[in-house]
Structure formats: structure tokens, C-alpha cells
Amino acid sequence: MDTTVILVSILCTILGTGVGFLIRHIFVLKDIRKRDGKVDEIINKAKRDASDIKYGARKEAKEIIREERSQGEKEIRSMKQEIIGQEKVLARKEASLDTKIEMHEKEIQRIKDKEREVDKKKDSIDEEIHKYKRKQMEISERLSEVSGMSQDDAKKELMKTMEEDAKVGFAKELKRLEEETKDQSEKMSKKIISTAIERYAGEYVTERTIGSVDLPSDDVKGRLIGREGRNIRAFETICGVDLIIDDTPELVVVSSFNVVRREIAISTIKKLIADGRIHPAKIEELHEKAKGEMDRELRDIGEKAQMEVGIHGIHPEILKLVGALKYRTSYTQNQYQHALETSFIAGAMASELGMNIKQARRAGLLHDVGKVLDASMEGSHAVVGADFIKRYGESPDIVHAVRCHHEDEKAESVLGHLVMAADALSGARPGARKAMMESYVSRMTDIEQIVNTFEGVSKSYAISGGREVRVFVENDRVNDEQTVMLSHDIAKKIENEMSYPGTIKITVIREMKAVGVAK
């Protein structure tokens, strides 16, 4: 019984195990089939995706090919159009070149025709000259026969007569032209200003190069020099001037061509004396302070000048240069006052001509700012001044007027001639500029000596500081027409042999004297 139970149990266990295995196997087979189905589905999907990708790639490739073909066709059309345009340009140039060649050939032919005409005229003139010479010889022979003079003497007499006649004719014509010019002065005012006054030009000379500083005692001299000259070397290096310390009691001299730099150095010395501490560091500190004060002072002076002439908008750096003109002189004429005078004169002339008054005043005020710029800058004061104001925004018309006021550049505008004339008038007025007595007397003497060398002059007087010469001639040796020629000859000789600022007016006076005796 027990054995049967055991066998049944074993059998049941085996059957259960087999059934379980069979069931697991069935499930595994189902799972495998399911997975195979998914794999097939994935493969099919991949095939479909691959087909879609392949289709899209083909479509995209076709689109790219189409676009490339379209772009290529556009480029080809563009190149064709460009080639056609170039061909047209070349055709036009070729036609133009043919026209120019034709014109050139015509011009050559015209020149050849002119040359033939000139040759004909030359032959005709040569023939006339031969006729004239033969006639002259005949006249000379007749004169020799009639007067008993030799042929050479007759020639000389004939040439002298002809020369006198030519001079008289020229003098009459010159006088007629001058009278016509006077009659048309109002109508031709701009032209007269543009052509006649432009020869005015004042020379620029720096006459003041030193300034002195009074010292409270001679002990300060030693402190300014410093141990082994340390302080004076530092002062000259920092201030850019020469400090002259000699045996003159309680005085030092500051020397420099740069007037503004010299004034700053003088101010620095005064501050050092007031401070009491004199050493390189203090010199540098007080120099910077004096420089700042000077900059403010110069700007204030420039702004005052700007307001006085009635203009505005000048850059502060340019105004500083206008203010610096206050410390500048030319032939002892203060250049700040000269700038104001030039500005007002230019404005007045512009008003008479119906031009822009403020523009003329602006150009007149700024015309000499180059005089206070650093001497290391290349060019005349007119050129460096024009370049400076151009950098700070001044208009081309103003720049040109400043540049040409001493003929460094040919004046191409009426404004340029106005500034040139106003500058000369301000410098040439009596009393504006002074010279040394020796040079003054020498110039007056030289003028009178030159005038007295001319034939027919009885006496001459240089007046108005040498700016005018009165010439008295003998009325029996010089006629009215000859006085005109004489004034021009004297002016020409003075121009060639003398150097002088401004202009010299020559007035020739011929007086007729008649004497009667009552008995």
C-alpha cells in the first residue's frame, strides 16, 4: 500500500513536471513567434523607411539638379549680358577713338595750314623789313645829304626821334587806359581787388625774444641754479626756454622765440619765488599749474576777440592761438590788435562787395594764428595756420583764405584777396609798424637817391615814413606824357633795388612857370 502510494506520488510528480515543462515550452514558442512577428514588422518598416528615404533622396537630388541647372542658366545669361555690355562699351570706345583720331588728324591738318600761313606771313614780314631797311637807308642818305651829317649820325638821330615818338605814344595809351580803369572802378571793383591789391604782403619778423623777472634778492639766483646746476637744467628742460643768470643784480632773463612758452616760464619763476621751495619736482608742479592758467587766459582772450568781431563757433584750440597773438609782435605791431583790425577791414570790404561779412571777418581774425604755432612745424605761418584750423573743422573757404594771404598758395577766391588786402592795409597804415631809426633813415635816403638818378628830376622828397615820394621835374625837359612813363620807371626801379614793407606811392609833379616883366 505504501509502495503504491509512493509510486503514484512519483508518477504524479513526473507528470506534473512534464506538464509544466510542456506548458513552459508552449509559452516559449508563443513568445518566439511573437518576437519573430515583431522582427518581421521591424524589417518591413525598415524596408518601407528605406524606400521612403530612397524616394526622398531621389526627389531631393532631382531638385538640387534642377536648382543647379537653373542657377547655371542664370549665370550663363548674366555672363552673356555682361559680354554684350562689354561689346557695346568697346564699340562705343572704338567709335570714340575713331572720332578722336579723326579730330586729331583734322587738328594736325589745321596746324599744318597755320604753319603754312605763318610761313607766308613770315615771308611777307621779312619782305616788309627789307623794304623798311631800304627806306631807312634812303632816308638816312637824304638826311645826310640835306643836313651834312654822317650816315651814322643820321641813323642815331632817326632812332632817337622814333624812340621819343614811341614813348610819347605809349605814355598816351597808358594814360588813356588808366582813365578808363578809373571810370569803370565801381563795375570792376572785384577784379581790381583780385588783381591789384594781391601784391600787398607784410613780412613776419620776431623782434622780442626775451623777458626778465625781478628777484627779491641775489640769494634766489643761487637757489635757481641749484647744486651743480641741477635746478637750472631741470627748469630749462621742463619749460623749454633758456634761463640767463648773469651779474645783473636781482634780475634773471628768460629767452625763447616761443612767446607763450616764455610767459609760462616767467610765471613759473614767480610762483617758485612765492613758494620758496625750488627743486625739480616743484618746478615741474608749478610749471603745469602756470601752463593751465595760461591756457585758460588765452582761451578767454580768444573768446573775447570772437565776441568783439561778432562771430561764433570757433574751436577752443583755435581760440587759444588767437589769444596767444596778444603776446606776439611784428615790427612792434601787436598781432592780436592786427588780427582784429584785419578782421574788421575784411568785413568792411566784404560789405561793400555784397559778400558774406561774417565769413570775411572770421578769415581775417584767423589769418595769422600760424605765427604762434610750434616752429618745428614745416612751412610758413600761413601754411601751418591753415593746416591747423582745417584739423579743427574750419570750412575750406576760410582755410584757403588763410593759406594764400602771403601768396604761399595762389588765391582762387575773392575772399582770399580780401584777407590779403586787409592784412596788408592793417600792417601798412602809418604808425602801425615801427622800424629802427637807422633803417628808417637809410630807406628814406635810398629812395631819394634812386629817384634823383632819373633824367629831368630837379628834386625829390620821401614823405609819410617813406610810403610816398614826391618827384619834381623840369618842365622844359619832361612833358606831360613823359611824366606818366617816369612815375612807372621810378616805381619799377624801386621794386627791383629795395626791400620794404607795404607799398610806396610815386607822385611826379610838373609845373609850368611863366615870368613877365612890367616896365
Buried (B, 14 or more C-beta within 10 A) or exposed (E): EEEEEEEEEEEEEEEEEEEEEEEEEEEEEEEEEEEEEEEEEEEEEEEEEEEEEEEEEEEEEEEEEEEEEEEEEEEEEEEEEEEEEEEEEEEEEEEEEEEEEEEEEEEEEEEEEEEEEEEEEEEEEEEEEEEEEEEBEEEBEEBBEEEEBEEEBBBEBBEEEEEEEEBBEBBEEBBEEEEEEEEEEEEBBBEBBBEEBBEBBBEBEEEEEEBEBEBEEEEBBEBBBBEEEEBBBBBBEBBBBBBBBEEEEEBBBBBBEBBBBBBBBBBBBBBBBEEEEBBBEBBBBBBEBBBEEBBEBBBEBBBBBBEEBEBEEBBEBBBBBBBBBBBBBBBEBBBBBBBBBBBBBBBBBBEEBEBBBBBBBBBBBBBBBBBBBEEEEEBBBBBBBBBBBBEEEBEEBBBBBBBBBBBBBEBEBBBBBBBBBBBBBBBBBEEBBEBEEEEEEEBBEBBBEBBEEBEBBBEBBBEEBBBBBBBBBEBEEBBEBBBBBBBBBBBEBBEEEEEBBBBBEBBBEBEEEEEEEEE
